[in-house]
Amino acid sequence: MNVCFITNELHPFKPGGLGRLMYNFAVQNRDHGADRRNFYFLVSSHEVSNHAALAEFFEQNGLGTVVATPQSFSYFDETEAKLFGWLDPKEYSEKGFVRKSLEYYNGLLYLQNRYDVELDVIEFPDYGAWGFSTIAAKQAGLHFQKAQIAVRLHSTGGIIHDAEPFYHRQGKSERAFFELERQCIEQADIVPAHLETITRANQDFYGFGADWRRKVVHEFPPIFLDEDEMFEGDGAARARNFIFSSRLQPFKRPDLFVKAGVIFLDAHPDYDGRFIVASYGWDHAYIGWLRELVPERHKGRMVFMLNAEASLRNKLLENAIAVVPSNYESLCVFAYESALRDAKLILNRKCLAFGEGPYWSEHENCLMFDGTAEDLARACEDALAWDKPPAPPLPESLCYWHLPELPGSVATATGRKGRLALIGYGFSSLAEINERLFELSPQLKAGELEFHVVVGNAHRDLQAYDLPEAVRLHFSPWDTPSPDFFNRLLREIDSDYVAFVTHGGWATAGFYRTALDVMDRDASVDIVTSHVHALSEDDVKDGRWQEGDRNKYGGEGWAMIGIGGAPSVVPWSIHLVSTLSCVRRELALKHPFHEEAGAYFLAGALSKAIKAGARVLVVPRLAITEIQLPVATRFLSEQSVLASL
């Protein structure tokens, strides 16, 4: 079995609980004997600069194969590779988030091709929505049909922000980030989790139902220490220092550690130990604020040792009482490592992983405090006098890739072959209609779709032309049909799915085939769309359409990124999906077009459906092209339409 983990950190080259878990999985698998799996680790070439040394270390130690994502989008076509490549992977916006997921998707295709393997399991962390494009590719039938895609409950950005609510602005980018993460967890085949209480917290936070719960697999991951991390003698008995060694991030609550240290030191001026922050972080302003919390009188006994080498950190831990004051943890590998060392440990009772975790028992293997600095200072006093008993052994379980049969989600098939109706409008001549007919002719002949062309009454002369049987002409009082006209048309046509097409926008023939297959196969998908190749009017003016390839224009355009079903983003944007998306007709009838929405009638109705919970699949390609023309409306703005939803 071939198992691939996607990560941006790996022990011992980079600190972090996720990287330590991946390393522990690799060691456990290496020592598993004949039942070992083939492990691959895919890292981002933009984030992991030492991937060559990392790959060499893992190979030499029999831990698996480390692969870096390609610098270019080599498994997309030329236009896609260029336009996706122009997106900044570090930009904090929906473009940057989805671009990162496209990078990992491209990297997985590269990995399979380079090593001539077919992956059986692909595991993403929940943070960052890195699996968004890969999950979509599987659902669209593009790749990974035999793989089970897992998203492990670690700590999403949404959960983290909820645990540190006063440190972040709230806007479109934040909501997009959280919604992309939610879709990944919701649509994964497998959801590995460590603690039941954390699973419930995620289920409640995101509002998942019983169907999602059936995809969750609980397992306690392997936790162990390397030889240089083990200490000789009874370190707990002689411990005099207190140490914070988690990441310097607000939900980890290093501020509680510092404040409790100040309270304790004021109360015990003769205390001969130190409070040590041996950690790392990236928010220099936040770290500066933590330092400012230490009054001058305690500078010598409240010390910061940032980015300490592993050997120094281990030496500091050897004679210290470990403090983990986090508001939230999905597990906290460091706490369990401290238990393995038989160290004295103080935990935040308010943290679900500790206060409701099955392993932790106050006064048996840890001390706890109530989430305040005052009570943490009290716990520090108790810890110095605590005669700690030996810690019980850690739980053990089998990781899901060793199960006789992999769990996974099963799509609910519709049980029938649906029909697609394309509704075209905005054409001013027979030549423009013929362009569409040429592109769609294979599918029209195959009976895969029917084409409803809407033109103004002034063009009734088109009835004289011999059009294909699957083409229907509809005449509107105006060249630009009203939304109510389209509402009536939707009620009249007999099809399962609908999509609109205009003179200023089109989709590839392959996109319509994909949409049909997806919605036939999975009854839960309401809308199928893709990222959009956008062109400006200037891109088109000097370009001449070449038969069979509409992408060969004078300008290159840009990529407009779709983020799928993101109801909480609707107040910020009316353009979550392309107006040329394929939609279940019953959904369109449920959310009719508003007569007064004018040119925004399609975008408004789709946004309203998404706000109501419609599930969207974004095919990870530039399968739709749109010419960005000015919106012809006299009274409306996007903001006024958004306000009406």
C-alpha positions in Angstrom: 0.0 0.0 0.0 1.3 3.5 -1.0 0.5 6.2 1.6 1.4 9.9 1.0 1.4 12.6 3.7 1.2 16.3 2.8 3.1 18.5 5.3 5.1 21.7 5.6 7.2 20.4 8.5 9.0 17.2 9.4 10.9 16.3 12.6 13.8 16.6 13.2 14.4 19.4 10.7 11.5 21.7 11.7 9.6 22.0 15.0 5.9 21.5 15.3 3.4 18.9 16.4 2.3 17.9 12.9 5.9 17.3 11.8 6.6 15.2 14.9 3.5 13.1 14.2 4.6 12.5 10.6 8.0 11.4 11.8 6.5 9.1 14.4 4.3 7.5 11.8 7.4 6.9 9.7 9.4 5.3 12.5 6.5 3.1 13.6 5.9 2.0 10.0 9.6 1.2 9.5 9.6 -1.0 12.5 6.4 -2.7 11.6 8.0 -5.6 9.8 6.4 -7.3 6.9 3.2 -5.3 7.2 4.9 -1.9 6.6 3.5 0.5 4.0 5.3 2.5 1.4 5.4 6.0 2.8 5.8 9.2 0.8 6.0 12.8 2.2 5.1 15.6 -0.1 6.4 19.0 0.9 6.1 22.4 -0.7 9.2 23.6 -2.5 8.1 27.2 -1.6 8.1 26.5 2.1 10.6 23.7 2.8 14.0 25.0 1.5 16.1 22.1 2.8 14.0 19.4 1.2 17.1 17.7 -0.4 18.7 17.2 3.1 15.3 16.1 4.4 14.9 13.5 1.7 18.4 12.2 2.2 17.8 11.8 6.0 14.5 10.0 5.6 15.9 7.7 2.9 19.0 6.8 4.9 17.0 6.0 8.0 14.4 3.9 6.1 11.6 6.3 6.9 10.2 6.9 3.5 10.5 9.1 0.4 10.4 12.9 0.7 9.3 14.7 -2.5 9.1 18.4 -3.1 6.4 19.9 -5.3 7.6 21.1 -8.7 8.3 24.8 -9.2 5.9 24.9 -12.1 2.4 23.6 -12.8 3.8 21.0 -15.1 0.6 18.8 -15.1 -1.7 21.5 -16.4 -2.0 22.9 -19.9 0.2 25.8 -20.9 -2.4 28.5 -20.2 -3.3 27.1 -16.8 0.3 26.6 -15.8 1.1 30.2 -16.6 -2.0 31.8 -14.9 -1.9 29.6 -11.8 1.9 30.2 -11.6 1.3 33.9 -11.5 -0.7 33.6 -8.3 1.3 34.3 -5.1 1.3 31.2 -2.8 1.9 33.4 0.2 -0.9 35.8 -0.4 -3.5 35.7 2.4 -6.5 35.5 0.2 -8.7 32.9 -1.6 -6.2 33.1 -4.5 -3.3 32.2 -2.3 -5.1 29.5 -0.4 -6.4 27.7 -3.5 -3.1 28.2 -5.3 -1.4 26.3 -2.5 -3.9 23.4 -2.9 -3.3 23.4 -6.6 0.5 23.2 -5.9 0.0 20.0 -3.8 -2.4 18.6 -6.4 0.1 19.1 -9.1 2.8 17.7 -6.8 0.8 14.5 -6.2 0.5 13.9 -10.0 4.3 14.5 -10.3 5.0 12.1 -7.4 2.9 9.3 -9.0 4.5 9.8 -12.4 8.1 10.0 -11.1 7.9 6.9 -8.9 5.5 5.0 -11.1 3.1 4.4 -8.3 -0.6 4.7 -7.7 -1.4 6.2 -4.3 -3.8 4.3 -2.1 -4.0 6.8 0.7 -3.4 10.6 0.5 -3.5 12.4 3.9 -3.7 16.1 4.4 -3.8 18.1 7.6 -7.0 20.1 8.2 -5.1 23.4 8.4 -4.9 25.5 5.3 -7.3 23.6 3.0 -4.4 22.1 1.2 -6.6 19.2 0.0 -9.2 21.4 -1.7 -8.0 20.8 -5.2 -7.1 17.2 -4.8 -10.5 16.3 -3.3 -12.2 18.1 -6.1 -10.1 16.3 -8.7 -11.2 13.0 -7.3 -14.8 14.0 -7.1 -14.6 15.3 -10.7 -13.2 12.0 -11.9 -9.9 13.5 -13.1 -7.5 11.6 -10.8 -7.1 9.5 -7.7 -10.2 7.4 -8.3 -8.8 4.5 -6.3 -7.2 6.5 -3.5 -8.8 7.3 -0.2 -8.3 11.0 0.7 -8.0 11.7 4.4 -8.0 15.0 6.3 -6.7 14.6 9.8 -8.2 16.7 12.6 -5.2 18.7 13.8 -6.2 22.4 14.2 -7.9 24.4 11.4 -7.4 28.1 11.0 -11.1 28.5 11.9 -10.8 26.6 15.1 -7.6 28.5 16.0 -9.2 31.8 15.4 -12.1 30.8 17.5 -9.7 30.0 20.3 -7.9 33.3 20.0 -10.7 35.7 18.9 -9.1 39.0 19.9 -6.0 38.7 17.6 -7.5 38.7 14.1 -9.4 40.9 11.8 -12.5 39.4 10.2 -13.1 39.9 6.5 -13.5 38.1 3.2 -10.1 36.5 3.2 -10.6 35.0 6.7 -14.0 33.7 5.9 -12.8 32.2 2.6 -9.9 30.5 4.5 -12.3 29.0 7.1 -14.9 27.9 4.4 -12.2 26.2 2.3 -11.0 24.3 5.4 -14.6 23.3 6.3 -15.2 21.9 2.8 -12.1 19.8 3.0 -13.0 18.2 6.3 -16.6 17.7 5.2 -15.8 16.1 1.8 -12.8 13.9 2.8 -13.2 10.2 2.4 -11.6 9.6 5.8 -11.3 11.9 8.9 -8.6 10.5 11.3 -9.0 11.9 14.8 -7.2 11.4 18.1 -9.7 12.3 20.8 -13.5 11.9 20.9 -13.9 15.3 22.6 -12.0 17.0 19.8 -14.1 15.3 17.2 -17.3 16.5 18.9 -15.9 20.0 19.1 -15.2 20.1 15.3 -18.6 18.6 14.5 -20.3 21.2 16.6 -18.2 24.1 15.3 -18.8 23.2 11.6 -22.3 21.9 12.0 -21.6 18.5 10.5 -24.2 15.7 10.6 -24.3 12.0 11.2 -23.0 11.2 7.7 -19.8 13.0 8.4 -19.4 11.3 11.7 -19.4 7.9 10.0 -16.2 8.9 8.2 -14.3 9.6 11.4 -11.6 7.1 12.5 -10.3 7.4 16.0 -6.8 6.4 16.6 -4.1 7.3 19.2 -0.9 8.1 17.2 2.5 6.7 18.1 4.3 8.9 20.6 7.9 8.1 21.6 11.2 9.8 22.3 14.5 9.5 20.6 17.5 8.5 22.7 18.8 12.0 23.1 15.3 13.1 24.4 15.3 10.7 27.3 16.7 11.8 30.7 18.4 9.7 33.4 17.4 9.7 37.0 14.4 11.3 38.7 14.2 14.6 36.9 10.7 15.3 38.4 12.0 15.2 42.0 14.7 17.7 41.4 12.9 20.0 39.0 13.0 23.6 40.1 12.4 25.6 36.9 9.1 26.0 35.0 9.2 25.8 31.2 6.9 26.9 28.4 8.0 25.1 25.2 5.0 25.2 22.9 4.8 27.6 19.9 4.5 31.3 20.6 0.9 31.8 19.3 -2.0 33.3 21.2 -4.1 30.1 21.6 -1.1 28.4 23.2 -1.4 31.1 25.9 2.2 31.9 26.6 0.9 35.1 28.1 -0.7 33.1 30.9 2.7 31.5 31.6 4.5 34.8 31.8 1.7 36.5 33.9 1.6 33.5 36.3 5.4 33.6 36.6 5.3 37.3 37.6 2.6 36.6 40.2 4.6 33.6 41.5 7.9 35.5 41.7 6.3 38.4 43.5 4.9 36.0 46.1 8.1 34.0 46.4 11.1 36.4 46.3 13.4 33.7 47.6 12.6 31.2 44.9 15.8 30.0 43.3 14.5 28.7 40.0 13.5 30.3 36.7 10.6 30.6 34.4 11.8 29.8 30.9 10.2 30.4 27.5 12.1 28.0 25.2 10.1 28.3 22.1 9.7 29.7 18.6 7.2 31.8 16.7 6.9 34.1 13.7 4.8 37.1 15.0 7.6 39.4 16.2 5.0 42.0 17.5 3.3 39.4 19.6 6.6 38.1 20.9 7.7 41.6 21.7 4.5 42.1 23.7 5.2 38.9 25.7 8.6 40.3 26.6 7.1 43.5 27.8 4.9 41.6 30.3 8.0 40.9 32.3 8.8 43.7 34.8 12.4 44.8 35.2 12.6 43.2 38.7 12.1 39.7 37.2 14.2 40.0 34.0 16.8 37.6 35.4 14.4 34.9 36.4 11.9 35.1 33.5 14.0 34.3 30.4 13.3 33.9 26.7 15.3 31.4 24.7 13.9 31.5 21.2 14.7 29.0 18.5 17.0 27.1 20.8 18.9 24.1 19.4 17.3 20.7 20.2 20.2 19.8 22.5 19.7 23.0 24.6 15.9 22.5 24.7 16.3 19.0 26.0 18.8 20.1 28.7 16.3 22.8 29.8 13.4 20.3 29.9 15.5 17.8 32.0 15.2 19.9 35.1 11.9 21.7 34.6 8.2 21.4 35.3 6.5 21.6 31.9 3.5 24.0 31.6 1.0 23.8 28.7 -1.6 26.6 29.2 -3.2 26.2 25.7 -6.9 27.2 25.2 -7.1 24.5 22.5 -5.2 21.4 21.4 -6.3 18.6 19.2 -3.8 16.3 21.1 -0.5 18.1 22.1 2.3 15.7 21.4 4.6 17.7 23.8 2.3 16.9 26.8 2.5 13.2 26.1 6.2 13.3 25.5 6.5 15.0 29.0 4.5 12.1 30.4 6.9 9.6 28.8 9.8 11.5 30.5 7.8 11.2 33.8 8.1 14.9 34.1 5.9 17.1 36.3 3.3 18.7 34.1 0.7 21.5 34.5 -2.2 21.6 32.1 -5.1 24.0 31.4 -8.3 22.3 32.5 -10.3 24.6 30.1 -8.6 22.9 27.1 -10.8 20.1 25.9 -7.9 17.8 25.1 -6.8 18.0 28.8 -9.8 18.7 30.9 -11.9 16.1 29.0 -9.1 14.0 27.6 -9.3 10.3 28.7 -5.6 10.0 29.6 -5.1 13.0 31.9 -6.0 12.6 35.6 -5.2 15.4 38.0 -2.8 14.6 40.8 -2.1 11.3 39.1 -0.1 12.2 36.0 -0.6 16.0 35.9 -1.7 19.1 37.8 -4.3 21.4 36.3 -5.4 25.0 36.6 -8.6 26.8 35.8 -7.4 28.9 32.8 -6.4 32.0 34.8 -2.9 33.3 35.5 -3.7 33.5 39.3 -4.7 29.8 39.4 -1.7 28.8 37.3 0.6 30.6 39.8 -1.1 28.5 42.5 -0.5 25.3 40.5 3.1 26.2 40.2 3.3 26.4 44.0 1.7 22.9 44.3 4.0 21.5 41.6 7.1 22.2 43.6 5.8 20.2 46.6 4.0 17.5 44.5 5.3 14.0 45.1 4.4 12.8 41.6 3.6 9.1 41.1 4.9 7.2 38.0 2.9 8.0 34.8 0.7 5.3 33.4 1.6 4.0 29.9 0.3 5.9 26.9 -2.7 4.5 24.9 -1.9 2.4 21.8 -3.9 1.8 18.7 -3.5 0.8 15.0 -3.3 3.5 12.4 -6.1 3.3 9.8 -3.8 2.4 6.9 -3.1 -0.9 8.7 -6.8 -1.8 9.0 -7.9 -4.8 7.0 -10.2 -2.6 5.0 -9.9 1.2 4.6 -13.0 3.2 5.7 -14.3 5.8 3.3 -17.2 7.8 2.1 -19.6 6.6 -0.5 -21.4 9.0 -2.8 -25.2 8.7 -3.1 -25.8 8.0 -6.8 -28.9 9.4 -8.5 -29.5 6.1 -10.3 -30.2 7.7 -13.7 -28.6 9.4 -16.6 -29.5 13.1 -16.4 -29.8 15.6 -19.3 -28.2 19.0 -19.5 -29.9 22.0 -21.1 -27.6 24.9 -22.2 -29.4 28.2 -22.3 -27.6 30.7 -24.6 -28.3 34.4 -24.8 -26.7 37.6 -25.8 -26.1 36.6 -29.4 -26.5 39.3 -32.0 -26.0 37.2 -35.2 -26.2 33.7 -36.7 -22.4 33.7 -36.9 -22.1 34.0 -33.1 -24.6 31.1 -32.6 -22.7 29.0 -35.1 -19.5 29.4 -33.1 -21.3 27.8 -30.2 -22.8 25.1 -32.4 -19.4 24.2 -33.8 -17.9 23.8 -30.3 -20.9 21.8 -29.0 -21.6 19.7 -32.1 -20.0 16.4 -30.8 -22.2 16.5 -27.7 -25.3 17.7 -29.6 -24.9 14.7 -32.0 -24.4 12.3 -29.1 -27.5 13.5 -27.4 -25.6 14.6 -24.2 -27.2 18.0 -24.1 -29.8 20.3 -25.8 -29.1 23.9 -26.7 -31.8 26.6 -26.0 -30.9 29.8 -27.8 -32.7 32.9 -26.7 -32.8 35.9 -29.1 -34.9 39.0 -29.4 -38.0 39.2 -31.6 -36.0 41.2 -34.1 -34.2 38.0 -35.0 -37.2 35.8 -36.0 -35.6 35.3 -39.4 -33.4 32.7 -37.7 -36.4 30.3 -37.9 -35.7 29.9 -41.6 -32.3 28.2 -40.9 -31.9 24.5 -40.6 -30.6 24.1 -37.1 -29.7 20.7 -35.4 -32.6 18.8 -33.8 -31.2 19.4 -30.3 -31.2 23.2 -30.8 -34.3 25.2 -29.7 -35.0 28.8 -30.5 -36.8 31.0 -28.0 -37.8 34.6 -28.7 -37.8 37.4 -26.2 -39.5 40.8 -26.4 -36.0 42.3 -25.8 -32.6 41.4 -27.1 -31.5 41.1 -23.4 -34.2 38.7 -21.9 -35.6 39.6 -18.5 -35.0 37.4 -15.5 -38.7 36.5 -15.4 -38.3 35.2 -19.0 -35.6 32.8 -17.9 -37.7 31.7 -14.9 -40.5 30.7 -17.3 -38.1 29.0 -19.6 -36.7 26.9 -16.7 -40.2 25.8 -15.8 -40.9 24.8 -19.4 -37.7 22.9 -20.4 -37.5 19.2 -19.5 -34.0 18.6 -18.2 -32.2 17.6 -15.0 -29.4 20.2 -15.2 -29.0 23.6 -16.7 -26.2 25.9 -17.6 -26.1 29.4 -19.1 -23.8 30.4 -21.9 -23.3 33.8 -23.5 -21.4 35.4 -26.4 -19.0 36.7 -23.7 -18.3 33.4 -22.0 -18.0 29.6 -22.7 -16.8 26.4 -21.2 -14.9 23.5 -22.7 -16.8 20.5 -24.0 -15.0 18.4 -21.4 -16.4 20.5 -18.6 -19.9 19.7 -19.5 -19.1 16.0 -19.6 -17.5 16.2 -16.2 -20.5 18.1 -14.7 -22.9 15.5 -16.1 -20.9 12.6 -14.7 -20.5 14.3 -11.3 -24.1 15.1 -10.8 -25.3 11.7 -12.1 -22.8 10.0 -9.7 -23.3 12.1 -6.6 -26.7 13.4 -5.7 -25.3 15.7 -3.0 -23.5 18.0 -5.5 -25.8 20.9 -6.5 -23.4 23.1 -8.6 -20.4 22.2 -10.7 -18.1 25.0 -11.7 -14.4 25.6 -12.3 -11.8 28.3 -11.9 -12.2 30.9 -14.6 -9.9 32.1 -17.4 -10.8 35.8 -17.4 -10.1 38.0 -20.4 -10.5 41.8 -20.6 -12.0 43.6 -23.5 -8.5 44.7 -24.5 -7.4 41.1 -24.5 -10.0 40.3 -27.1 -9.9 43.4 -29.3 -6.8 42.6 -31.3 -7.1 38.8 -31.0 -8.6 36.7 -33.7 -10.5 33.5 -32.7 -8.8 30.5 -34.2 -11.2 27.7 -35.0 -11.3 25.1 -32.3 -9.2 27.0 -29.8 -10.8 30.1 -28.2 -7.9 30.6 -25.8 -5.6 31.9 -28.5 -6.3 35.6 -28.0 -3.9 38.5 -28.2 -3.9 38.9 -24.3 -3.3 36.2 -21.8 -5.8 37.2 -19.2 -5.8 36.0 -15.6 -7.2 33.3 -13.3 -10.3 34.0 -11.2 -10.4 31.5 -8.4 -13.5 29.7 -7.2 -13.9 28.7 -3.5 -17.0 26.5 -3.8 -19.8 26.4 -1.3 -18.9 29.2 1.1 -22.1 30.6 2.6 -20.4 32.9 5.1 -18.5 34.7 2.3 -21.7 35.7 0.4 -21.9 39.0 2.3 -18.5 40.0 0.9 -18.8 38.7 -2.7 -21.4 37.9 -5.3 -18.9 36.1 -7.5 -18.2 32.8 -5.6 -18.9 30.7 -8.7 -19.0 31.5 -12.4 -22.4 32.3 -13.8 -21.7 29.7 -16.5 -21.7 26.8 -13.9 -23.8 23.7 -14.3 -26.7 23.6 -11.8 -29.4 21.2 -10.9 -32.6 22.5 -12.4 -34.6 21.9 -9.2 -32.1 24.1 -7.4 -32.6 26.9 -9.9 -36.3 26.6 -9.6 -36.0 26.8 -5.8 -34.0 30.0 -6.0 -35.7 31.9 -8.9 -34.1 34.9 -10.6 -35.2 38.3 -9.2 -36.7 40.4 -11.9 -35.2 43.6 -10.5 -31.7 42.1 -10.2 -31.0 43.0 -13.9 -27.6 41.9 -15.1 -26.9 40.3 -11.7 -29.8 37.9 -11.9 -27.6 34.8 -12.3 -24.9 35.8 -9.8 -27.5 36.8 -7.2 -29.5 33.5 -7.5 -26.4 31.3 -7.3 -25.1 33.3 -4.3 -28.5 32.9 -2.6 -28.4 29.1 -3.2 -24.9 28.9 -1.8 -25.9 30.9 1.3 -28.7 28.4 1.8 -26.2 25.5 1.8 -25.9 24.4 -1.8 -22.9 22.1 -2.3 -20.4 23.2 -5.0 -17.7 21.3 -6.8 -14.9 23.4 -8.2 -13.2 21.4 -11.0 -9.4 22.3 -10.5 -9.0 23.5 -14.1 -9.6 26.7 -16.1 -12.5 25.1 -17.9 -14.6 28.2 -18.1 -13.6 31.4 -20.0 -15.3 34.8 -19.4 -14.7 38.1 -21.1 -15.0 40.7 -18.3 -17.4 43.2 -19.8 -18.9 46.2 -18.0 -22.1 45.3 -16.3 -24.9 47.1 -18.1 -27.3 48.2 -15.3 -28.7 51.6 -14.5 -29.6 51.4 -10.8 -27.9 48.4 -9.2 -24.5 47.7 -7.7 -23.0 44.5 -6.5 -23.4 45.8 -2.9 -27.1 46.4 -3.4 -27.6 42.8 -4.7 -25.6 41.4 -1.8 -27.8 43.3 0.6 -30.9 41.7 -0.8 -29.7 38.1 -0.3 
